[in-house]
Amino acid sequence: MSHDERRGERRQRQSSFRCGHCSLDVSTLAIGTAHRNHCPNCLWSRHLDNGPGDRAAHCGSLMEPIAITVRGDGEWVIVHRCGGCDLLHLNRTAGDDNPLILLRLAVKPLAQPPFPIERIGQL
């Protein structure tokens, strides 16, 4: 339950929002998720939720997509890091997310390993 709902005020759900990173106008309706919380173009988000769809977080900072993780059932999930409070948050991917950006996030650890790649030949 959100802070406003606890106070007896119900907020009307927005039908769209403007991405704080790439400025795309984004519909809140998305295939595969009931709570659109990131831009399908650049995958950036805003720290608004403590839980899915509650809009109770007070931070409001932009959240950078930093990685992809895969759940046991094969569902891809975006790992976001808040630029204001460093909170890590998992967000389900949506059916209209940019597949190239998703793939870039998934292979980033291979493309930018935390050690010199030449060391592999020395093993």
Biopython code that builds the backbone (N, CA, C, O; Angstrom):
import numpy as np
from Bio.PDB.StructureBuilder import StructureBuilder

atoms = [
    (1, "MET", "N", (0.848, -1.168, 0.000)),
    (1, "MET", "CA", (0.000, 0.000, 0.000)),
    (1, "MET", "C", (0.896, 1.234, 0.000)),
    (1, "MET", "O", (1.848, 1.308, 0.777)),
    (2, "SER", "N", (0.601, 2.197, -0.860)),
    (2, "SER", "CA", (1.427, 3.392, -0.973)),
    (2, "SER", "C", (1.124, 4.362, 0.161)),
    (2, "SER", "O", (0.130, 4.229, 0.874)),
    (3, "HIS", "N", (2.005, 5.335, 0.303)),
    (3, "HIS", "CA", (1.840, 6.373, 1.314)),
    (3, "HIS", "C", (0.519, 7.110, 1.107)),
    (3, "HIS", "O", (-0.206, 7.365, 2.069)),
    (4, "ASP", "N", (0.201, 7.457, -0.153)),
    (4, "ASP", "CA", (-1.047, 8.166, -0.454)),
    (4, "ASP", "C", (-2.266, 7.319, -0.134)),
    (4, "ASP", "O", (-3.263, 7.835, 0.371)),
    (5, "GLU", "N", (-2.201, 6.010, -0.424)),
    (5, "GLU", "CA", (-3.330, 5.125, -0.123)),
    (5, "GLU", "C", (-3.533, 5.012, 1.386)),
    (5, "GLU", "O", (-4.670, 4.938, 1.853)),
    (6, "ARG", "N", (-2.425, 4.996, 2.161)),
    (6, "ARG", "CA", (-2.554, 4.943, 3.616)),
    (6, "ARG", "C", (-3.227, 6.204, 4.145)),
    (6, "ARG", "O", (-3.930, 6.160, 5.155)),
    (7, "ARG", "N", (-3.012, 7.331, 3.462)),
    (7, "ARG", "CA", (-3.627, 8.599, 3.863)),
    (7, "ARG", "C", (-5.041, 8.727, 3.311)),
    (7, "ARG", "O", (-5.708, 9.730, 3.565)),
    (8, "GLY", "N", (-5.506, 7.750, 2.572)),
    (8, "GLY", "CA", (-6.854, 7.774, 2.034)),
    (8, "GLY", "C", (-6.965, 8.466, 0.689)),
    (8, "GLY", "O", (-8.071, 8.667, 0.187)),
    (9, "GLU", "N", (-5.835, 8.834, 0.097)),
    (9, "GLU", "CA", (-5.849, 9.481, -1.206)),
    (9, "GLU", "C", (-5.430, 8.472, -2.259)),
    (9, "GLU", "O", (-4.407, 7.802, -2.116)),
    (10, "ARG", "N", (-6.220, 8.365, -3.315)),
    (10, "ARG", "CA", (-5.873, 7.462, -4.417)),
    (10, "ARG", "C", (-5.395, 8.289, -5.587)),
    (10, "ARG", "O", (-6.079, 9.205, -6.044)),
    (11, "ARG", "N", (-4.208, 7.954, -6.066)),
    (11, "ARG", "CA", (-3.644, 8.628, -7.229)),
    (11, "ARG", "C", (-4.130, 7.943, -8.485)),
    (11, "ARG", "O", (-4.190, 6.715, -8.549)),
    (12, "GLN", "N", (-4.476, 8.733, -9.483)),
    (12, "GLN", "CA", (-4.848, 8.158, -10.762)),
    (12, "GLN", "C", (-3.567, 7.738, -11.466)),
    (12, "GLN", "O", (-2.612, 8.512, -11.545)),
    (13, "ARG", "N", (-3.548, 6.532, -11.968)),
    (13, "ARG", "CA", (-2.357, 6.000, -12.622)),
    (13, "ARG", "C", (-2.112, 6.714, -13.952)),
    (13, "ARG", "O", (-3.022, 6.874, -14.765)),
    (14, "GLN", "N", (-0.867, 7.136, -14.154)),
    (14, "GLN", "CA", (-0.514, 7.818, -15.390)),
    (14, "GLN", "C", (-0.540, 6.838, -16.549)),
    (14, "GLN", "O", (-0.267, 5.650, -16.372)),
    (15, "SER", "N", (-0.870, 7.335, -17.737)),
    (15, "SER", "CA", (-0.881, 6.479, -18.918)),
    (15, "SER", "C", (0.448, 6.534, -19.663)),
    (15, "SER", "O", (0.711, 5.696, -20.526)),
    (16, "SER", "N", (1.295, 7.526, -19.334)),
    (16, "SER", "CA", (2.614, 7.614, -19.954)),
    (16, "SER", "C", (3.535, 8.434, -19.066)),
    (16, "SER", "O", (3.092, 9.099, -18.130)),
    (17, "PHE", "N", (4.832, 8.374, -19.379)),
    (17, "PHE", "CA", (5.824, 9.194, -18.681)),
    (17, "PHE", "C", (6.942, 9.519, -19.662)),
    (17, "PHE", "O", (7.105, 8.837, -20.673)),
    (18, "ARG", "N", (7.697, 10.544, -19.367)),
    (18, "ARG", "CA", (8.839, 10.916, -20.195)),
    (18, "ARG", "C", (10.103, 10.380, -19.536)),
    (18, "ARG", "O", (10.350, 10.618, -18.354)),
    (19, "CYS", "N", (10.904, 9.649, -20.318)),
    (19, "CYS", "CA", (12.151, 9.079, -19.813)),
    (19, "CYS", "C", (13.099, 10.206, -19.402)),
    (19, "CYS", "O", (13.323, 11.145, -20.165)),
    (20, "GLY", "N", (13.649, 10.108, -18.205)),
    (20, "GLY", "CA", (14.581, 11.099, -17.695)),
    (20, "GLY", "C", (15.953, 11.006, -18.318)),
    (20, "GLY", "O", (16.772, 11.908, -18.145)),
    (21, "HIS", "N", (16.223, 9.930, -19.042)),
    (21, "HIS", "CA", (17.539, 9.755, -19.665)),
    (21, "HIS", "C", (17.524, 10.112, -21.145)),
    (21, "HIS", "O", (18.363, 10.895, -21.590)),
    (22, "CYS", "N", (16.589, 9.556, -21.922)),
    (22, "CYS", "CA", (16.572, 9.783, -23.382)),
    (22, "CYS", "C", (15.401, 10.649, -23.838)),
    (22, "CYS", "O", (15.302, 10.960, -25.025)),
    (23, "SER", "N", (14.514, 11.047, -22.929)),
    (23, "SER", "CA", (13.366, 11.928, -23.189)),
    (23, "SER", "C", (12.261, 11.317, -24.054)),
    (23, "SER", "O", (11.408, 12.048, -24.558)),
    (24, "LEU", "N", (12.258, 10.006, -24.236)),
    (24, "LEU", "CA", (11.196, 9.342, -24.987)),
    (24, "LEU", "C", (9.899, 9.379, -24.183)),
    (24, "LEU", "O", (9.920, 9.179, -22.969)),
    (25, "ASP", "N", (8.769, 9.632, -24.849)),
    (25, "ASP", "CA", (7.471, 9.495, -24.204)),
    (25, "ASP", "C", (7.116, 8.015, -24.204)),
    (25, "ASP", "O", (7.031, 7.391, -25.263)),
    (26, "VAL", "N", (6.906, 7.451, -23.010)),
    (26, "VAL", "CA", (6.732, 6.014, -22.836)),
    (26, "VAL", "C", (5.349, 5.702, -22.281)),
    (26, "VAL", "O", (4.939, 6.268, -21.267)),
    (27, "SER", "N", (4.635, 4.806, -22.939)),
    (27, "SER", "CA", (3.350, 4.343, -22.442)),
    (27, "SER", "C", (3.587, 3.434, -21.239)),
    (27, "SER", "O", (4.536, 2.650, -21.225)),
    (28, "THR", "N", (2.727, 3.541, -20.236)),
    (28, "THR", "CA", (2.858, 2.666, -19.065)),
    (28, "THR", "C", (2.353, 1.257, -19.350)),
    (28, "THR", "O", (2.592, 0.340, -18.564)),
    (29, "LEU", "N", (1.656, 1.082, -20.468)),
    (29, "LEU", "CA", (1.188, -0.240, -20.859)),
    (29, "LEU", "C", (2.333, -0.979, -21.543)),
    (29, "LEU", "O", (2.942, -0.452, -22.474)),
    (30, "ALA", "N", (2.627, -2.186, -21.093)),
    (30, "ALA", "CA", (3.733, -2.948, -21.661)),
    (30, "ALA", "C", (3.404, -4.432, -21.669)),
    (30, "ALA", "O", (2.759, -4.940, -20.752)),
    (31, "ILE", "N", (3.843, -5.108, -22.690)),
    (31, "ILE", "CA", (3.659, -6.547, -22.802)),
    (31, "ILE", "C", (4.595, -7.236, -21.810)),
    (31, "ILE", "O", (5.793, -6.956, -21.794)),
    (32, "GLY", "N", (4.064, -8.122, -20.997)),
    (32, "GLY", "CA", (4.889, -8.919, -20.103)),
    (32, "GLY", "C", (5.048, -8.372, -18.704)),
    (32, "GLY", "O", (5.669, -9.026, -17.866)),
    (33, "THR", "N", (4.512, -7.200, -18.417)),
    (33, "THR", "CA", (4.609, -6.667, -17.064)),
    (33, "THR", "C", (3.401, -5.783, -16.771)),
    (33, "THR", "O", (2.889, -5.103, -17.660)),
    (34, "ALA", "N", (2.959, -5.799, -15.537)),
    (34, "ALA", "CA", (1.816, -4.983, -15.135)),
    (34, "ALA", "C", (2.247, -3.602, -14.654)),
    (34, "ALA", "O", (1.411, -2.708, -14.520)),
    (35, "HIS", "N", (3.537, -3.417, -14.393)),
    (35, "HIS", "CA", (4.046, -2.159, -13.846)),
    (35, "HIS", "C", (5.232, -1.682, -14.666)),
    (35, "HIS", "O", (6.376, -2.003, -14.345)),
    (36, "ARG", "N", (4.973, -0.919, -15.721)),
    (36, "ARG", "CA", (6.061, -0.369, -16.541)),
    (36, "ARG", "C", (6.895, 0.553, -15.655)),
    (36, "ARG", "O", (6.372, 1.512, -15.087)),
    (37, "ASN", "N", (8.175, 0.269, -15.538)),
    (37, "ASN", "CA", (9.013, 1.078, -14.659)),
    (37, "ASN", "C", (10.348, 1.455, -15.302)),
    (37, "ASN", "O", (11.256, 1.923, -14.615)),
    (38, "HIS", "N", (10.467, 1.256, -16.599)),
    (38, "HIS", "CA", (11.691, 1.662, -17.281)),
    (38, "HIS", "C", (11.382, 1.973, -18.740)),
    (38, "HIS", "O", (10.355, 1.558, -19.277)),
    (39, "CYS", "N", (12.283, 2.706, -19.362)),
    (39, "CYS", "CA", (12.121, 3.094, -20.757)),
    (39, "CYS", "C", (12.475, 1.909, -21.657)),
    (39, "CYS", "O", (13.526, 1.299, -21.458)),
    (40, "PRO", "N", (11.642, 1.564, -22.636)),
    (40, "PRO", "CA", (11.955, 0.440, -23.515)),
    (40, "PRO", "C", (13.079, 0.760, -24.505)),
    (40, "PRO", "O", (13.652, -0.150, -25.104)),
    (41, "ASN", "N", (13.391, 2.031, -24.677)),
    (41, "ASN", "CA", (14.418, 2.447, -25.617)),
    (41, "ASN", "C", (15.823, 2.366, -25.015)),
    (41, "ASN", "O", (16.717, 1.764, -25.609)),
    (42, "CYS", "N", (16.019, 2.966, -23.846)),
    (42, "CYS", "CA", (17.357, 3.018, -23.232)),
    (42, "CYS", "C", (17.463, 2.171, -21.962)),
    (42, "CYS", "O", (18.562, 1.966, -21.448)),
    (43, "LEU", "N", (16.331, 1.680, -21.454)),
    (43, "LEU", "CA", (16.207, 0.818, -20.275)),
    (43, "LEU", "C", (16.454, 1.531, -18.951)),
    (43, "LEU", "O", (16.458, 0.883, -17.905)),
    (44, "TRP", "N", (16.660, 2.851, -18.964)),
    (44, "TRP", "CA", (16.826, 3.591, -17.720)),
    (44, "TRP", "C", (15.485, 3.669, -16.998)),
    (44, "TRP", "O", (14.425, 3.557, -17.613)),
    (45, "SER", "N", (15.550, 3.862, -15.687)),
    (45, "SER", "CA", (14.359, 3.923, -14.860)),
    (45, "SER", "C", (14.485, 5.121, -13.920)),
    (45, "SER", "O", (15.467, 5.862, -13.975)),
    (46, "ARG", "N", (13.504, 5.301, -13.072)),
    (46, "ARG", "CA", (13.551, 6.324, -12.032)),
    (46, "ARG", "C", (13.187, 5.641, -10.719)),
    (46, "ARG", "O", (12.298, 4.790, -10.685)),
    (47, "HIS", "N", (13.862, 6.007, -9.654)),
    (47, "HIS", "CA", (13.637, 5.381, -8.357)),
    (47, "HIS", "C", (12.343, 5.934, -7.744)),
    (47, "HIS", "O", (12.353, 6.917, -7.003)),
    (48, "LEU", "N", (11.232, 5.267, -8.080)),
    (48, "LEU", "CA", (9.918, 5.672, -7.583)),
    (48, "LEU", "C", (9.287, 4.621, -6.686)),
    (48, "LEU", "O", (8.463, 4.954, -5.834)),
    (49, "ASP", "N", (9.657, 3.363, -6.861)),
    (49, "ASP", "CA", (8.996, 2.265, -6.149)),
    (49, "ASP", "C", (9.886, 1.675, -5.059)),
    (49, "ASP", "O", (11.102, 1.562, -5.216)),
    (50, "ASN", "N", (9.251, 1.306, -3.956)),
    (50, "ASN", "CA", (9.888, 0.436, -2.968)),
    (50, "ASN", "C", (9.541, -1.005, -3.305)),
    (50, "ASN", "O", (10.345, -1.915, -3.100)),
    (51, "GLY", "N", (8.337, -1.201, -3.824)),
    (51, "GLY", "CA", (7.852, -2.489, -4.310)),
    (51, "GLY", "C", (7.172, -2.246, -5.643)),
    (51, "GLY", "O", (6.857, -1.098, -5.960)),
    (52, "PRO", "N", (6.933, -3.282, -6.438)),
    (52, "PRO", "CA", (6.366, -3.096, -7.770)),
    (52, "PRO", "C", (5.089, -2.258, -7.778)),
    (52, "PRO", "O", (4.074, -2.645, -7.198)),
    (53, "GLY", "N", (5.157, -1.107, -8.444)),
    (53, "GLY", "CA", (3.989, -0.268, -8.641)),
    (53, "GLY", "C", (3.527, 0.551, -7.455)),
    (53, "GLY", "O", (2.492, 1.210, -7.553)),
    (54, "ASP", "N", (4.254, 0.545, -6.316)),
    (54, "ASP", "CA", (3.746, 1.255, -5.143)),
    (54, "ASP", "C", (4.001, 2.763, -5.167)),
    (54, "ASP", "O", (3.314, 3.511, -4.471)),
    (55, "ARG", "N", (4.971, 3.218, -5.951)),
    (55, "ARG", "CA", (5.321, 4.641, -6.092)),
    (55, "ARG", "C", (5.557, 5.301, -4.738)),
    (55, "ARG", "O", (5.205, 6.465, -4.549)),
    (56, "ALA", "N", (6.148, 4.571, -3.796)),
    (56, "ALA", "CA", (6.334, 5.071, -2.435)),
    (56, "ALA", "C", (7.754, 5.538, -2.129)),
    (56, "ALA", "O", (7.985, 6.091, -1.054)),
    (57, "ALA", "N", (8.711, 5.338, -3.031)),
    (57, "ALA", "CA", (10.086, 5.764, -2.767)),
    (57, "ALA", "C", (10.183, 7.283, -2.876)),
    (57, "ALA", "O", (9.522, 7.895, -3.715)),
    (58, "HIS", "N", (10.995, 7.877, -2.040)),
    (58, "HIS", "CA", (11.135, 9.320, -2.018)),
    (58, "HIS", "C", (12.381, 9.800, -2.751)),
    (58, "HIS", "O", (12.564, 11.008, -2.897)),
    (59, "CYS", "N", (13.228, 8.916, -3.209)),
    (59, "CYS", "CA", (14.494, 9.288, -3.842)),
    (59, "CYS", "C", (14.264, 10.016, -5.169)),
    (59, "CYS", "O", (14.678, 11.166, -5.319)),
    (60, "GLY", "N", (13.613, 9.365, -6.126)),
    (60, "GLY", "CA", (13.300, 9.980, -7.409)),
    (60, "GLY", "C", (14.456, 10.112, -8.379)),
    (60, "GLY", "O", (14.280, 10.684, -9.455)),
    (61, "SER", "N", (15.628, 9.605, -8.040)),
    (61, "SER", "CA", (16.800, 9.711, -8.925)),
    (61, "SER", "C", (16.707, 8.734, -10.086)),
    (61, "SER", "O", (15.949, 7.765, -10.038)),
    (62, "LEU", "N", (17.491, 9.000, -11.134)),
    (62, "LEU", "CA", (17.550, 8.078, -12.267)),
    (62, "LEU", "C", (18.261, 6.799, -11.865)),
    (62, "LEU", "O", (19.191, 6.813, -11.058)),
    (63, "MET", "N", (17.805, 5.690, -12.443)),
    (63, "MET", "CA", (18.400, 4.387, -12.166)),
    (63, "MET", "C", (18.994, 3.836, -13.458)),
    (63, "MET", "O", (18.289, 3.653, -14.450)),
    (64, "GLU", "N", (20.286, 3.578, -13.433)),
    (64, "GLU", "CA", (21.006, 3.103, -14.608)),
    (64, "GLU", "C", (20.889, 1.587, -14.745)),
    (64, "GLU", "O", (21.046, 0.866, -13.760)),
    (65, "PRO", "N", (20.614, 1.096, -15.954)),
    (65, "PRO", "CA", (20.642, -0.356, -16.158)),
    (65, "PRO", "C", (22.099, -0.803, -16.182)),
    (65, "PRO", "O", (22.875, -0.346, -17.021)),
    (66, "ILE", "N", (22.471, -1.691, -15.270)),
    (66, "ILE", "CA", (23.881, -2.070, -15.173)),
    (66, "ILE", "C", (24.146, -3.525, -15.529)),
    (66, "ILE", "O", (25.292, -3.893, -15.788)),
    (67, "ALA", "N", (23.115, -4.358, -15.547)),
    (67, "ALA", "CA", (23.338, -5.781, -15.819)),
    (67, "ALA", "C", (22.013, -6.471, -16.129)),
    (67, "ALA", "O", (20.933, -5.911, -15.945)),
    (68, "ILE", "N", (22.138, -7.690, -16.600)),
    (68, "ILE", "CA", (21.002, -8.581, -16.813)),
    (68, "ILE", "C", (21.237, -9.815, -15.952)),
    (68, "ILE", "O", (22.354, -10.323, -15.866)),
    (69, "THR", "N", (20.187, -10.281, -15.329)),
    (69, "THR", "CA", (20.239, -11.566, -14.656)),
    (69, "THR", "C", (19.088, -12.402, -15.212)),
    (69, "THR", "O", (18.135, -11.862, -15.774)),
    (70, "VAL", "N", (19.179, -13.703, -15.055)),
    (70, "VAL", "CA", (18.161, -14.599, -15.595)),
    (70, "VAL", "C", (17.595, -15.436, -14.453)),
    (70, "VAL", "O", (18.338, -16.088, -13.719)),
    (71, "ARG", "N", (16.286, -15.409, -14.314)),
    (71, "ARG", "CA", (15.617, -16.203, -13.279)),
    (71, "ARG", "C", (15.610, -17.668, -13.673)),
    (71, "ARG", "O", (15.903, -18.004, -14.820)),
    (72, "GLY", "N", (15.287, -18.520, -12.755)),
    (72, "GLY", "CA", (15.266, -19.956, -12.988)),
    (72, "GLY", "C", (14.362, -20.398, -14.118)),
    (72, "GLY", "O", (14.611, -21.419, -14.759)),
    (73, "ASP", "N", (13.308, -19.628, -14.366)),
    (73, "ASP", "CA", (12.378, -19.978, -15.438)),
    (73, "ASP", "C", (12.811, -19.406, -16.787)),
    (73, "ASP", "O", (12.093, -19.545, -17.776)),
    (74, "GLY", "N", (13.994, -18.757, -16.835)),
    (74, "GLY", "CA", (14.518, -18.209, -18.081)),
    (74, "GLY", "C", (14.164, -16.751, -18.327)),
    (74, "GLY", "O", (14.619, -16.170, -19.313)),
    (75, "GLU", "N", (13.368, -16.150, -17.460)),
    (75, "GLU", "CA", (12.992, -14.748, -17.636)),
    (75, "GLU", "C", (14.188, -13.830, -17.386)),
    (75, "GLU", "O", (14.889, -13.967, -16.383)),
    (76, "TRP", "N", (14.413, -12.891, -18.312)),
    (76, "TRP", "CA", (15.480, -11.907, -18.162)),
    (76, "TRP", "C", (14.987, -10.775, -17.267)),
    (76, "TRP", "O", (13.840, -10.339, -17.372)),
    (77, "VAL", "N", (15.866, -10.306, -16.388)),
    (77, "VAL", "CA", (15.552, -9.242, -15.443)),
    (77, "VAL", "C", (16.672, -8.203, -15.514)),
    (77, "VAL", "O", (17.852, -8.553, -15.537)),
    (78, "ILE", "N", (16.293, -6.934, -15.548)),
    (78, "ILE", "CA", (17.268, -5.847, -15.599)),
    (78, "ILE", "C", (17.661, -5.458, -14.178)),
    (78, "ILE", "O", (16.802, -5.279, -13.314)),
    (79, "VAL", "N", (18.962, -5.331, -13.943)),
    (79, "VAL", "CA", (19.474, -4.848, -12.663)),
    (79, "VAL", "C", (19.727, -3.347, -12.823)),
    (79, "VAL", "O", (20.530, -2.929, -13.657)),
    (80, "HIS", "N", (19.035, -2.544, -12.017)),
    (80, "HIS", "CA", (19.205, -1.098, -12.036)),
    (80, "HIS", "C", (19.927, -0.659, -10.763)),
    (80, "HIS", "O", (19.721, -1.227, -9.690)),
    (81, "ARG", "N", (20.787, 0.375, -10.904)),
    (81, "ARG", "CA", (21.431, 0.986, -9.737)),
    (81, "ARG", "C", (20.996, 2.446, -9.684)),
    (81, "ARG", "O", (21.113, 3.172, -10.671)),
    (82, "CYS", "N", (20.499, 2.866, -8.540)),
    (82, "CYS", "CA", (20.034, 4.232, -8.356)),
    (82, "CYS", "C", (21.229, 5.181, -8.277)),
    (82, "CYS", "O", (22.174, 4.943, -7.525)),
    (83, "GLY", "N", (21.176, 6.257, -9.059)),
    (83, "GLY", "CA", (22.236, 7.255, -9.053)),
    (83, "GLY", "C", (22.223, 8.135, -7.818)),
    (83, "GLY", "O", (23.198, 8.841, -7.558)),
    (84, "GLY", "N", (21.138, 8.112, -7.049)),
    (84, "GLY", "CA", (21.035, 8.938, -5.855)),
    (84, "GLY", "C", (21.417, 8.212, -4.576)),
    (84, "GLY", "O", (22.150, 8.752, -3.747)),
    (85, "CYS", "N", (20.923, 6.993, -4.414)),
    (85, "CYS", "CA", (21.139, 6.279, -3.143)),
    (85, "CYS", "C", (21.850, 4.942, -3.326)),
    (85, "CYS", "O", (22.033, 4.216, -2.348)),
    (86, "ASP", "N", (22.256, 4.593, -4.545)),
    (86, "ASP", "CA", (22.982, 3.359, -4.861)),
    (86, "ASP", "C", (22.197, 2.079, -4.626)),
    (86, "ASP", "O", (22.786, 0.998, -4.621)),
    (87, "LEU", "N", (20.885, 2.167, -4.430)),
    (87, "LEU", "CA", (20.051, 0.982, -4.270)),
    (87, "LEU", "C", (20.094, 0.156, -5.553)),
    (87, "LEU", "O", (20.029, 0.711, -6.650)),
    (88, "LEU", "N", (20.201, -1.144, -5.425)),
    (88, "LEU", "CA", (20.071, -2.047, -6.571)),
    (88, "LEU", "C", (18.643, -2.559, -6.598)),
    (88, "LEU", "O", (18.080, -2.929, -5.568)),
    (89, "HIS", "N", (18.062, -2.575, -7.795)),
    (89, "HIS", "CA", (16.667, -2.974, -7.925)),
    (89, "HIS", "C", (16.527, -3.863, -9.156)),
    (89, "HIS", "O", (17.130, -3.576, -10.190)),
    (90, "LEU", "N", (15.750, -4.928, -9.067)),
    (90, "LEU", "CA", (15.498, -5.824, -10.191)),
    (90, "LEU", "C", (14.171, -5.465, -10.837)),
    (90, "LEU", "O", (13.160, -5.310, -10.151)),
    (91, "ASN", "N", (14.177, -5.333, -12.168)),
    (91, "ASN", "CA", (12.961, -5.008, -12.908)),
    (91, "ASN", "C", (12.768, -5.998, -14.046)),
    (91, "ASN", "O", (13.695, -6.267, -14.809)),
    (92, "ARG", "N", (11.577, -6.532, -14.153)),
    (92, "ARG", "CA", (11.262, -7.463, -15.245)),
    (92, "ARG", "C", (11.416, -6.757, -16.585)),
    (92, "ARG", "O", (11.107, -5.572, -16.710)),
    (93, "THR", "N", (11.887, -7.481, -17.572)),
    (93, "THR", "CA", (11.914, -6.931, -18.914)),
    (93, "THR", "C", (10.490, -6.929, -19.457)),
    (93, "THR", "O", (9.625, -7.663, -18.980)),
    (94, "ALA", "N", (10.267, -6.086, -20.468)),
    (94, "ALA", "CA", (8.959, -6.012, -21.112)),
    (94, "ALA", "C", (9.120, -6.438, -22.562)),
    (94, "ALA", "O", (10.227, -6.421, -23.099)),
    (95, "GLY", "N", (8.031, -6.816, -23.189)),
    (95, "GLY", "CA", (8.061, -7.328, -24.551)),
    (95, "GLY", "C", (8.544, -6.337, -25.586)),
    (95, "GLY", "O", (8.989, -6.740, -26.660)),
    (96, "ASP", "N", (8.468, -5.036, -25.286)),
    (96, "ASP", "CA", (8.899, -4.031, -26.255)),
    (96, "ASP", "C", (10.256, -3.414, -25.924)),
    (96, "ASP", "O", (10.634, -2.407, -26.522)),
    (97, "ASP", "N", (10.992, -4.003, -24.980)),
    (97, "ASP", "CA", (12.332, -3.500, -24.650)),
    (97, "ASP", "C", (13.275, -3.656, -25.835)),
    (97, "ASP", "O", (13.170, -4.612, -26.604)),
    (98, "ASN", "N", (14.190, -2.715, -25.975)),
    (98, "ASN", "CA", (15.160, -2.709, -27.056)),
    (98, "ASN", "C", (16.057, -3.946, -26.946)),
    (98, "ASN", "O", (16.847, -4.047, -26.007)),
    (99, "PRO", "N", (15.947, -4.895, -27.895)),
    (99, "PRO", "CA", (16.728, -6.139, -27.776)),
    (99, "PRO", "C", (18.235, -5.910, -27.893)),
    (99, "PRO", "O", (19.011, -6.647, -27.285)),
    (100, "LEU", "N", (18.665, -4.910, -28.658)),
    (100, "LEU", "CA", (20.096, -4.631, -28.779)),
    (100, "LEU", "C", (20.681, -4.154, -27.447)),
    (100, "LEU", "O", (21.768, -4.584, -27.060)),
    (101, "ILE", "N", (19.976, -3.277, -26.751)),
    (101, "ILE", "CA", (20.448, -2.784, -25.456)),
    (101, "ILE", "C", (20.440, -3.918, -24.425)),
    (101, "ILE", "O", (21.357, -4.024, -23.611)),
    (102, "LEU", "N", (19.407, -4.764, -24.459)),
    (102, "LEU", "CA", (19.370, -5.919, -23.552)),
    (102, "LEU", "C", (20.575, -6.835, -23.785)),
    (102, "LEU", "O", (21.216, -7.286, -22.835)),
    (103, "LEU", "N", (20.870, -7.099, -25.045)),
    (103, "LEU", "CA", (21.997, -7.965, -25.372)),
    (103, "LEU", "C", (23.324, -7.331, -24.969)),
    (103, "LEU", "O", (24.217, -8.020, -24.476)),
    (104, "ARG", "N", (23.457, -6.028, -25.174)),
    (104, "ARG", "CA", (24.684, -5.327, -24.750)),
    (104, "ARG", "C", (24.912, -5.470, -23.250)),
    (104, "ARG", "O", (26.037, -5.694, -22.803)),
    (105, "LEU", "N", (23.834, -5.337, -22.476)),
    (105, "LEU", "CA", (23.961, -5.509, -21.025)),
    (105, "LEU", "C", (24.354, -6.937, -20.665)),
    (105, "LEU", "O", (25.164, -7.163, -19.766)),
    (106, "ALA", "N", (23.767, -7.904, -21.384)),
    (106, "ALA", "CA", (24.037, -9.312, -21.082)),
    (106, "ALA", "C", (25.486, -9.700, -21.363)),
    (106, "ALA", "O", (26.061, -10.502, -20.627)),
    (107, "VAL", "N", (26.085, -9.143, -22.418)),
    (107, "VAL", "CA", (27.463, -9.527, -22.772)),
    (107, "VAL", "C", (28.505, -8.580, -22.205)),
    (107, "VAL", "O", (29.700, -8.806, -22.399)),
    (108, "LYS", "N", (28.098, -7.536, -21.517)),
    (108, "LYS", "CA", (29.041, -6.549, -20.976)),
    (108, "LYS", "C", (30.162, -7.183, -20.131)),
    (108, "LYS", "O", (31.315, -6.776, -20.277)),
    (109, "PRO", "N", (29.875, -8.151, -19.264)),
    (109, "PRO", "CA", (30.966, -8.758, -18.494)),
    (109, "PRO", "C", (32.004, -9.463, -19.374)),
    (109, "PRO", "O", (33.179, -9.537, -19.015)),
    (110, "LEU", "N", (31.566, -9.978, -20.522)),
    (110, "LEU", "CA", (32.512, -10.628, -21.433)),
    (110, "LEU", "C", (33.299, -9.607, -22.247)),
    (110, "LEU", "O", (34.476, -9.811, -22.548)),
    (111, "ALA", "N", (32.641, -8.512, -22.599)),
    (111, "ALA", "CA", (33.290, -7.476, -23.402)),
    (111, "ALA", "C", (34.228, -6.610, -22.571)),
    (111, "ALA", "O", (35.182, -6.046, -23.107)),
    (112, "GLN", "N", (33.970, -6.496, -21.275)),
    (112, "GLN", "CA", (34.790, -5.687, -20.380)),
    (112, "GLN", "C", (35.125, -6.488, -19.125)),
    (112, "GLN", "O", (34.627, -6.180, -18.042)),
    (113, "PRO", "N", (35.968, -7.521, -19.265)),
    (113, "PRO", "CA", (36.282, -8.356, -18.092)),
    (113, "PRO", "C", (37.051, -7.556, -17.044)),
    (113, "PRO", "O", (37.736, -6.590, -17.380)),
    (114, "PRO", "N", (36.942, -7.952, -15.786)),
    (114, "PRO", "CA", (37.602, -7.224, -14.695)),
    (114, "PRO", "C", (39.085, -7.575, -14.554)),
    (114, "PRO", "O", (39.702, -7.278, -13.531)),
    (115, "PHE", "N", (39.640, -8.192, -15.562)),
    (115, "PHE", "CA", (41.060, -8.572, -15.548)),
    (115, "PHE", "C", (41.574, -8.474, -16.983)),
    (115, "PHE", "O", (40.779, -8.484, -17.923)),
    (116, "PRO", "N", (42.884, -8.381, -17.162)),
    (116, "PRO", "CA", (43.424, -8.348, -18.534)),
    (116, "PRO", "C", (43.130, -9.663, -19.256)),
    (116, "PRO", "O", (43.452, -10.737, -18.748)),
    (117, "ILE", "N", (42.530, -9.581, -20.421)),
    (117, "ILE", "CA", (42.115, -10.773, -21.181)),
    (117, "ILE", "C", (43.317, -11.656, -21.538)),
    (117, "ILE", "O", (43.176, -12.866, -21.717)),
    (118, "GLU", "N", (44.482, -11.048, -21.639)),
    (118, "GLU", "CA", (45.691, -11.813, -21.976)),
    (118, "GLU", "C", (46.034, -12.852, -20.916)),
    (118, "GLU", "O", (46.727, -13.824, -21.215)),
    (119, "ARG", "N", (45.568, -12.671, -19.696)),
    (119, "ARG", "CA", (45.863, -13.625, -18.607)),
    (119, "ARG", "C", (45.242, -14.984, -18.861)),
    (119, "ARG", "O", (45.718, -15.986, -18.326)),
    (120, "ILE", "N", (44.193, -15.044, -19.663)),
    (120, "ILE", "CA", (43.545, -16.332, -19.935)),
    (120, "ILE", "C", (44.531, -17.274, -20.614)),
    (120, "ILE", "O", (44.534, -18.471, -20.324)),
    (121, "GLY", "N", (45.363, -16.760, -21.508)),
    (121, "GLY", "CA", (46.375, -17.575, -22.197)),
    (121, "GLY", "C", (47.434, -18.114, -21.259)),
    (121, "GLY", "O", (48.096, -19.096, -21.595)),
    (122, "GLN", "N", (47.619, -17.513, -20.100)),
    (122, "GLN", "CA", (48.635, -17.935, -19.144)),
    (122, "GLN", "C", (48.134, -19.042, -18.214)),
    (122, "GLN", "O", (48.916, -19.606, -17.449)),
    (123, "LEU", "N", (46.868, -19.349, -18.274)),
    (123, "LEU", "CA", (46.322, -20.372, -17.359)),
    (123, "LEU", "C", (46.611, -21.777, -17.830)),
    (123, "LEU", "O", (46.219, -22.741, -17.172)),
]
sb = StructureBuilder()
sb.init_structure("model")
sb.init_model(0)
sb.init_chain("A")
sb.init_seg("    ")
for serial, (resi, resn, name, xyz) in enumerate(atoms, 1):
    if name == "N":
        sb.init_residue(resn, " ", resi, " ")
    sb.init_atom(name, np.array(xyz, "f"), 0.0, 1.0, " ", f" {name:<3s}", serial, name[0])
structure = sb.get_structure()
